[in-house]
Amino acid sequence: MTDLPYRSFSSYLSETFGYRVQKISLDAGLGCPNRIHGKGCIYCNDRGSGTGAWRQGIGLKEQIKNQIEAMTRRYKAKAFIAYFQSFTNTYAPVERLKKIYDVILDFPEIEGLSIGTRPDCIDAEKLSLIETYSDKRSVWVEYGLQSANDATLKRINRGHDTACFIDAVRLTSNYNVRTCAHVIIGLPGEGMKDYIHTARLVASLGVDDIKIHLLYVTRSTPMETMYLQGDYTPIKMDAYVEAVGVFLSYLPKDMVIQRITGDPHPQELVTPLWAIEKKKVMTAIVDHMNHNHIYQGKNCRENL
């Protein structure tokens, strides 16, 4: 995949740092208000898209050391981005968040900080804290939007609306912090019109980066029950490949594409089984876009 029709995260990192930089996923033991005070998103299990390391009694410093060693061996990486991934990583008082984020200061190899959270769990005080790490590091806040369709957000029990996401992105733009939006393709009831609508919204807000996820069904979730009862049919690979291509075409050409598919734990996956073949899916997306002369920004309003 040398001729990429989109601006990849790896190319951005190479341009920014000049050497191999690898993300390491961390579990800080924080929760999610949507699970604590409600039933949570219908696709989310009790790992919260994370590693589950905290439950296993593995502290943050040990997580970092283990992953730095593994990534150095595997990829010869020289630098790392600490990605607080599990659940909602701004869902705590600022004093506690500072103690959590400060752990990275003991590791000079960590040159980036990325914080995954919800748009309803951010405020000026927390962003002010996060910005303090930008003096010597690249810093991101990653917001889960999933869809710009409020009916879909209600259907998946997301717990916030599109306006909440818009407010979070606009607030973050006042700080020296990059924003990354998470969206999902294949949500119940959605089709191409919804994907285009979501892409256009993200493009209009000046978001810096985006992660496009495939909706896959994992065990012990409401989505599994829906699937087993015949109330949800997973998106087929060909349809997903086409949808990603169209989605990317509506994004600004300078937006960084951090992800274009999902990455399920094989032991947790219920369906679709093709989701496990990540490399195959990514290659199919690139081949489809190149063959059909689709590229990032092609249909973006700034280029029309």
MIBA-830495 format. One line per field, with one value per residue: x, y, z of N, C-alpha, C in turn. Coordinates in steps of 0.2 Angstrom, whole numbers, always signed. Example, Ala and Ser with C-alpha at 12.3 -4.5 7.8 and 13.67 -1.06 7.14 Angstrom:
2
neast c(+66  +64)
nnorth c(-28  -11)
nup c(+39  +35)
caeast c(+62  +68)
canorth c(-22  -5)
caup c(+39  +36)
ceast c(+66  +64)
cnorth c(-16  +0)
cup c(+39  +39)
This chain:
304
neast c(+4  +8  +5  -5  -22  -25  -22  -11  -9  +4  +12  +10  +16  +29  +33  +32  +40  +51  +56  +53  +38  +28  +12  +6  -5  -15  -22  -30  -38  -50  -68  -83  -96  -107  -109  -109  -119  -129  -134  -124  -116  -122  -114  -103  -92  -87  -73  -72  -66  -53  -37  -39  -30  -28  -38  -32  -22  -11  -1  +1  +14  +20  +13  +17  +31  +32  +26  +34  +45  +41  +37  +48  +56  +49  +46  +57  +55  +58  +52  +37  +19  +9  -6  -21  -33  -44  -61  -66  -56  -55  -64  -64  -59  -49  -37  -34  -33  -21  -11  -12  -9  +4  +12  +18  +29  +40  +46  +56  +56  +43  +35  +23  +6  -10  -27  -41  -58  -75  -86  -95  -88  -78  -70  -65  -56  -50  -45  -36  -27  -22  -16  -5  +5  +9  +20  +32  +28  +18  +1  -15  -33  -45  -61  -76  -88  -95  -108  -116  -129  -143  -153  -148  -138  -146  -152  -141  -139  -130  -129  -126  -128  -126  -123  -117  -104  -100  -98  -88  -77  -76  -73  -60  -53  -47  -36  -19  -20  -22  -36  -45  -57  -69  -77  -90  -94  -107  -117  -133  -147  -141  -134  -127  -130  -130  -117  -110  -116  -111  -97  -96  -100  -89  -79  -82  -79  -66  -58  -43  -38  -44  -53  -59  -70  -75  -91  -91  -98  -97  -95  -106  -113  -126  -128  -124  -135  -145  -141  -141  -155  -159  -161  -151  -141  -125  -113  -108  -92  -88  -97  -93  -80  -83  -90  -81  -72  -80  -83  -70  -68  -75  -68  -57  -41  -30  -33  -28  -28  -31  -35  -44  -52  -58  -52  -54  -54  -49  -55  -66  -74  -90  -97  -94  -85  -75  -69  -58  -47  -38  -27  -31  -43  -39  -31  -40  -48  -39  -36  -49  -52  -41  -43  -55  -53  -54  -51  -45  -53  -58  -72  -74  -80  -71  -63  -71)
nnorth c(-6  +7  +18  +28  +34  +43  +54  +47  +41  +36  +42  +56  +55  +52  +64  +73  +69  +62  +50  +32  +31  +24  +20  +17  +8  +12  +8  +16  +13  +21  +25  +25  +37  +34  +20  +19  +27  +23  +12  +10  +11  +2  -7  -9  -17  -24  -21  -9  -5  -7  -13  -20  -21  -14  -20  -32  -30  -23  -9  +8  +12  +0  -5  +4  +1  -12  -12  -3  -10  -21  -15  -9  -20  -26  -16  -8  +5  +21  +31  +35  +36  +39  +32  +34  +24  +15  +16  +31  +44  +56  +57  +60  +69  +84  +84  +70  +66  +73  +66  +54  +57  +62  +52  +48  +57  +51  +45  +48  +43  +44  +54  +59  +62  +55  +56  +47  +50  +56  +68  +74  +74  +84  +99  +117  +117  +105  +104  +114  +108  +97  +104  +108  +98  +100  +107  +100  +90  +81  +83  +75  +75  +63  +62  +53  +52  +45  +45  +58  +58  +61  +53  +40  +41  +40  +28  +19  +21  +31  +42  +56  +70  +76  +90  +91  +86  +95  +106  +102  +101  +114  +120  +114  +119  +131  +128  +122  +109  +94  +88  +73  +64  +50  +39  +28  +15  +6  +6  +2  +5  +14  +21  +26  +39  +44  +42  +51  +63  +63  +64  +76  +85  +83  +87  +101  +106  +108  +97  +89  +76  +59  +44  +30  +18  +1  -6  -19  -34  -39  -51  -53  -41  -28  -28  -40  -48  -42  -46  -60  -62  -58  -45  -36  -34  -37  -26  -29  -34  -28  -17  -10  -6  +2  +12  +18  +23  +33  +41  +46  +54  +65  +72  +85  +87  +88  +83  +71  +54  +42  +29  +16  +5  -8  -16  -29  -40  -56  -67  -61  -58  -58  -56  -46  -59  -57  -45  -48  -49  -38  -32  -36  -30  -16  -16  -18  -7  +3  -1  -1  +13  +18  +12  +17  +30  +38  +49  +56  +71  +73  +76  +86  +101  +112  +109  +109)
nup c(+0  -5  -13  -6  -5  +4  +18  +29  +46  +49  +40  +43  +56  +53  +46  +56  +66  +61  +63  +68  +77  +89  +95  +111  +120  +135  +151  +162  +173  +174  +173  +164  +162  +155  +157  +170  +175  +167  +154  +145  +129  +116  +109  +117  +127  +144  +144  +138  +126  +128  +135  +147  +156  +169  +177  +179  +188  +184  +184  +178  +176  +174  +163  +153  +153  +149  +136  +129  +128  +121  +109  +105  +102  +92  +82  +81  +86  +91  +98  +107  +108  +121  +124  +131  +132  +137  +141  +148  +148  +154  +164  +179  +193  +191  +199  +201  +187  +184  +191  +185  +171  +173  +174  +162  +162  +167  +157  +145  +132  +128  +118  +114  +119  +120  +123  +125  +126  +130  +122  +132  +143  +146  +149  +152  +162  +162  +149  +150  +159  +151  +141  +146  +144  +131  +129  +127  +120  +108  +108  +109  +110  +110  +103  +105  +93  +84  +76  +66  +67  +76  +79  +77  +87  +99  +97  +98  +111  +115  +124  +123  +112  +95  +95  +107  +104  +95  +102  +111  +102  +97  +109  +112  +102  +106  +113  +114  +107  +98  +90  +88  +80  +83  +73  +67  +55  +49  +59  +67  +56  +48  +33  +17  +16  +29  +32  +24  +29  +42  +39  +33  +43  +52  +44  +43  +55  +57  +63  +67  +66  +62  +66  +58  +62  +60  +64  +74  +81  +98  +111  +125  +124  +121  +107  +103  +107  +99  +87  +87  +89  +77  +74  +69  +56  +51  +42  +26  +19  +6  +5  +16  +12  +1  +8  +16  +7  +1  +12  +16  +5  +7  +17  +22  +13  +21  +33  +46  +44  +55  +57  +48  +49  +60  +75  +81  +96  +94  +101  +107  +96  +88  +76  +61  +54  +45  +50  +57  +48  +46  +38  +25  +24  +24  +13  +3  +4  -1  -13  -20  -19  -27  -39  -43  -44  -32  -19  -4  +0  -12  -14  -5  +1  +1  -10  -20)
caeast c(+0  +13  +1  -11  -26  -27  -16  -11  -6  +11  +15  +10  +21  +36  +34  +33  +46  +57  +58  +47  +34  +23  +7  +5  -12  -15  -28  -29  -43  -56  -74  -87  -102  -113  -110  -110  -126  -134  -133  -118  -117  -125  -108  -97  -92  -84  -66  -72  -61  -46  -33  -41  -23  -29  -41  -27  -17  -5  -1  +2  +21  +22  +10  +22  +38  +30  +24  +40  +50  +38  +37  +55  +58  +45  +46  +63  +53  +63  +48  +31  +13  +5  -13  -25  -38  -49  -66  -67  -50  -56  -69  -61  -57  -42  -31  -33  -31  -14  -7  -12  -5  +11  +16  +22  +35  +46  +48  +58  +54  +36  +35  +16  +0  -17  -32  -48  -64  -82  -87  -98  -83  -73  -72  -60  -51  -47  -41  -30  -22  -20  -12  +2  +9  +10  +26  +37  +25  +12  -5  -22  -39  -49  -68  -80  -94  -98  -112  -119  -136  -145  -158  -143  -135  -151  -153  -136  -138  -123  -129  -125  -130  -121  -122  -112  -98  -98  -96  -82  -72  -75  -69  -54  -49  -44  -30  -14  -21  -25  -42  -46  -64  -70  -84  -92  -98  -111  -122  -140  -151  -137  -132  -122  -132  -128  -110  -108  -118  -106  -90  -97  -99  -82  -75  -84  -77  -58  -55  -36  -37  -50  -52  -65  -71  -80  -95  -91  -102  -93  -98  -109  -115  -133  -127  -124  -142  -149  -138  -144  -162  -161  -163  -146  -137  -118  -112  -103  -85  -88  -101  -89  -75  -86  -92  -75  -69  -84  -82  -64  -68  -78  -64  -51  -36  -25  -34  -24  -33  -27  -38  -49  -56  -58  -47  -57  -50  -52  -59  -72  -78  -95  -98  -93  -78  -70  -66  -51  -42  -37  -23  -35  -48  -36  -28  -46  -50  -34  -37  -55  -51  -37  -46  -61  -51  -57  -46  -47  -54  -61  -79  -74  -82  -66  -60  -76)
canorth c(+0  +13  +24  +29  +39  +47  +56  +42  +43  +35  +48  +62  +54  +53  +71  +77  +67  +60  +43  +28  +32  +19  +21  +11  +8  +12  +7  +20  +11  +25  +22  +28  +39  +31  +14  +19  +30  +21  +5  +11  +10  -5  -11  -8  -23  -22  -19  -2  -5  -6  -19  -24  -22  -12  -26  -38  -27  -20  -2  +12  +12  -7  -6  +7  -2  -18  -10  +0  -16  -25  -11  -8  -27  -28  -11  -4  +11  +26  +36  +32  +40  +36  +33  +32  +21  +12  +20  +38  +46  +63  +56  +61  +76  +86  +82  +63  +66  +75  +61  +49  +59  +64  +45  +48  +61  +47  +41  +53  +41  +46  +61  +61  +60  +55  +55  +45  +52  +57  +75  +76  +74  +89  +106  +121  +116  +98  +105  +118  +103  +93  +108  +109  +93  +101  +111  +96  +84  +82  +81  +74  +73  +59  +62  +48  +55  +39  +47  +64  +58  +61  +47  +35  +41  +38  +21  +15  +23  +35  +47  +63  +72  +79  +97  +90  +85  +101  +111  +100  +102  +121  +122  +112  +123  +136  +126  +119  +102  +92  +84  +67  +61  +43  +38  +21  +14  +0  +7  +0  +9  +19  +20  +30  +46  +45  +42  +57  +68  +63  +66  +83  +88  +83  +92  +108  +108  +108  +92  +88  +68  +55  +37  +27  +11  -4  -9  -27  -36  -42  -55  -50  -34  -28  -29  -47  -50  -39  -50  -67  -61  -56  -37  -32  -38  -33  -23  -34  -31  -24  -11  -6  -4  +7  +17  +21  +27  +39  +45  +49  +59  +71  +75  +89  +83  +89  +79  +65  +48  +38  +22  +15  -1  -10  -20  -33  -45  -62  -71  -58  -56  -63  -55  -50  -63  -53  -40  -50  -48  -30  -30  -37  -24  -10  -16  -18  +0  +7  -4  +1  +20  +19  +9  +21  +37  +41  +51  +60  +78  +74  +79  +90  +107  +116  +108  +110)
caup c(+0  -6  -15  -2  -7  +10  +22  +34  +52  +49  +36  +48  +61  +50  +44  +62  +71  +57  +64  +70  +83  +90  +100  +116  +123  +142  +154  +169  +178  +174  +171  +159  +165  +152  +159  +178  +176  +162  +152  +141  +122  +114  +106  +121  +133  +150  +143  +136  +120  +130  +136  +153  +161  +176  +181  +180  +193  +180  +185  +172  +174  +171  +157  +149  +152  +145  +129  +126  +127  +115  +103  +102  +99  +86  +77  +82  +87  +95  +102  +108  +110  +127  +122  +137  +128  +140  +144  +147  +152  +157  +169  +185  +195  +188  +203  +199  +180  +183  +193  +180  +165  +175  +174  +156  +163  +169  +152  +140  +126  +126  +115  +112  +123  +117  +128  +123  +130  +127  +122  +137  +149  +145  +151  +151  +167  +160  +144  +153  +162  +145  +137  +149  +142  +124  +129  +125  +117  +104  +112  +106  +114  +105  +105  +101  +90  +81  +70  +67  +66  +83  +80  +78  +94  +103  +95  +101  +118  +116  +130  +121  +105  +90  +98  +113  +101  +91  +108  +113  +97  +97  +115  +112  +97  +110  +117  +109  +108  +92  +91  +84  +80  +81  +69  +66  +49  +50  +64  +65  +53  +45  +26  +14  +17  +36  +33  +21  +34  +47  +36  +31  +50  +55  +40  +44  +62  +58  +67  +65  +64  +63  +66  +56  +65  +58  +69  +74  +87  +103  +116  +131  +123  +118  +100  +102  +108  +93  +81  +88  +88  +70  +74  +66  +51  +50  +35  +22  +18  +0  +7  +21  +8  -3  +12  +19  +1  +0  +18  +15  -1  +10  +22  +19  +11  +26  +39  +46  +45  +60  +57  +43  +50  +67  +77  +87  +99  +90  +106  +108  +91  +86  +69  +55  +55  +41  +53  +59  +43  +46  +33  +19  +23  +22  +6  -1  +3  -5  -20  -22  -20  -32  -45  -44  -44  -26  -15  +2  -1  -19  -13  +1  -1  +0  -16  -26)
ceast c(+4  +9  -6  -16  -29  -21  -15  -7  +2  +15  +16  +16  +28  +38  +36  +39  +52  +60  +52  +45  +29  +18  +7  -1  -12  -22  -27  -34  -49  -62  -77  -94  -108  -114  -112  -117  -131  -132  -127  -120  -118  -119  -102  -97  -88  -77  -66  -67  -54  -43  -36  -35  -25  -33  -37  -21  -11  -5  +2  +10  +23  +19  +15  +28  +37  +29  +30  +44  +48  +38  +44  +58  +55  +46  +52  +61  +58  +59  +41  +25  +10  -2  -17  -32  -44  -54  -65  -61  -50  -61  -67  -60  -50  -36  -29  -30  -23  -10  -7  -8  +2  +15  +21  +29  +41  +49  +50  +56  +47  +36  +28  +11  -6  -22  -39  -53  -70  -82  -91  -94  -77  -75  -65  -54  -47  -43  -35  -24  -18  -15  -5  +7  +12  +17  +32  +35  +19  +6  -11  -27  -43  -56  -72  -87  -98  -103  -115  -126  -139  -150  -153  -140  -140  -152  -147  -134  -131  -123  -127  -127  -125  -119  -116  -105  -95  -95  -89  -76  -71  -71  -62  -49  -46  -38  -25  -14  -24  -31  -43  -54  -65  -77  -84  -96  -101  -116  -129  -144  -147  -135  -128  -124  -130  -121  -107  -110  -113  -99  -91  -96  -92  -78  -76  -81  -69  -55  -48  -36  -44  -49  -59  -65  -76  -84  -95  -95  -97  -97  -101  -110  -123  -133  -127  -131  -146  -147  -141  -151  -164  -162  -157  -142  -130  -117  -107  -97  -85  -92  -97  -83  -77  -87  -86  -72  -73  -83  -75  -64  -71  -74  -59  -45  -30  -26  -31  -29  -29  -29  -43  -53  -55  -53  -49  -52  -53  -57  -65  -77  -84  -96  -96  -86  -73  -66  -59  -46  -41  -33  -27  -40  -45  -33  -34  -48  -46  -35  -43  -55  -47  -40  -52  -60  -54  -51  -48  -47  -57  -68  -80  -76  -77  -62  -65  -77)
cnorth c(+6  +19  +25  +35  +44  +49  +51  +44  +42  +40  +54  +61  +55  +60  +75  +75  +65  +53  +39  +30  +27  +21  +15  +13  +7  +11  +10  +18  +16  +22  +26  +30  +36  +24  +14  +22  +27  +14  +5  +10  +3  -10  -12  -14  -20  -20  -12  -1  -5  -13  -23  -24  -20  -17  -31  -36  -25  -12  +1  +11  +5  -8  -2  +4  -8  -17  -7  -5  -20  -21  -10  -14  -28  -23  -7  +3  +15  +30  +33  +38  +36  +37  +30  +30  +19  +16  +27  +42  +53  +63  +55  +68  +78  +84  +75  +63  +68  +70  +55  +51  +60  +57  +45  +52  +57  +44  +46  +50  +42  +53  +63  +58  +61  +52  +53  +47  +53  +65  +78  +76  +78  +95  +110  +119  +110  +100  +110  +113  +99  +97  +109  +104  +95  +105  +107  +90  +85  +79  +80  +73  +70  +59  +57  +52  +49  +40  +54  +64  +57  +55  +41  +35  +39  +31  +17  +17  +27  +39  +54  +64  +75  +86  +96  +90  +91  +106  +109  +102  +109  +123  +120  +116  +129  +134  +123  +112  +100  +88  +78  +65  +54  +43  +30  +20  +7  +0  +5  +6  +14  +17  +26  +38  +49  +46  +49  +63  +69  +66  +74  +87  +88  +87  +99  +111  +109  +103  +90  +80  +65  +48  +34  +20  +7  -6  -17  -28  -41  -46  -51  -42  -34  -30  -36  -50  -48  -44  -57  -67  -59  -49  -33  -37  -34  -31  -28  -30  -26  -17  -7  -3  +2  +13  +21  +26  +34  +44  +49  +55  +65  +75  +79  +85  +83  +85  +73  +59  +43  +30  +22  +9  -2  -14  -25  -38  -52  -66  -68  -57  -61  -62  -48  -53  -60  -48  -41  -49  -41  -28  -31  -32  -18  -10  -15  -11  +4  +5  -1  +9  +21  +17  +14  +29  +41  +43  +56  +68  +79  +77  +84  +97  +112  +115  +108  +117)
cup c(+0  -8  -12  -4  -2  +14  +29  +40  +52  +45  +40  +53  +59  +48  +50  +66  +67  +59  +67  +76  +83  +96  +105  +120  +131  +145  +161  +174  +179  +171  +165  +162  +162  +154  +167  +179  +172  +160  +147  +133  +120  +111  +111  +126  +139  +150  +141  +130  +122  +131  +142  +158  +168  +180  +183  +185  +190  +181  +179  +171  +171  +164  +151  +147  +148  +138  +126  +124  +121  +109  +100  +99  +92  +80  +76  +83  +92  +100  +102  +110  +115  +125  +128  +133  +132  +143  +143  +151  +154  +163  +176  +187  +192  +192  +201  +192  +180  +186  +188  +174  +167  +174  +168  +157  +165  +163  +146  +133  +123  +124  +112  +118  +120  +122  +125  +128  +126  +127  +128  +144  +148  +147  +151  +156  +165  +154  +145  +155  +156  +141  +140  +147  +135  +124  +126  +121  +113  +108  +108  +111  +108  +107  +101  +99  +88  +75  +72  +66  +74  +84  +81  +85  +99  +103  +98  +108  +120  +122  +129  +114  +101  +93  +103  +110  +98  +97  +110  +109  +97  +103  +115  +107  +100  +113  +111  +110  +101  +94  +86  +85  +79  +78  +68  +60  +51  +56  +62  +62  +49  +38  +24  +16  +24  +36  +30  +26  +39  +45  +35  +38  +52  +51  +41  +51  +62  +62  +63  +62  +65  +63  +64  +58  +61  +64  +69  +81  +91  +108  +122  +130  +120  +111  +99  +102  +102  +87  +82  +87  +81  +69  +71  +62  +50  +43  +32  +20  +12  +2  +12  +17  +4  +2  +15  +13  +1  +6  +18  +10  +2  +15  +19  +18  +16  +32  +40  +48  +49  +59  +51  +44  +58  +68  +83  +90  +97  +95  +108  +103  +89  +78  +67  +56  +50  +44  +56  +54  +41  +39  +26  +18  +21  +15  +1  -2  -1  -12  -23  -23  -26  -39  -48  -44  -38  -22  -9  -1  -8  -19  -8  -2  -3  -7  -22  -29)
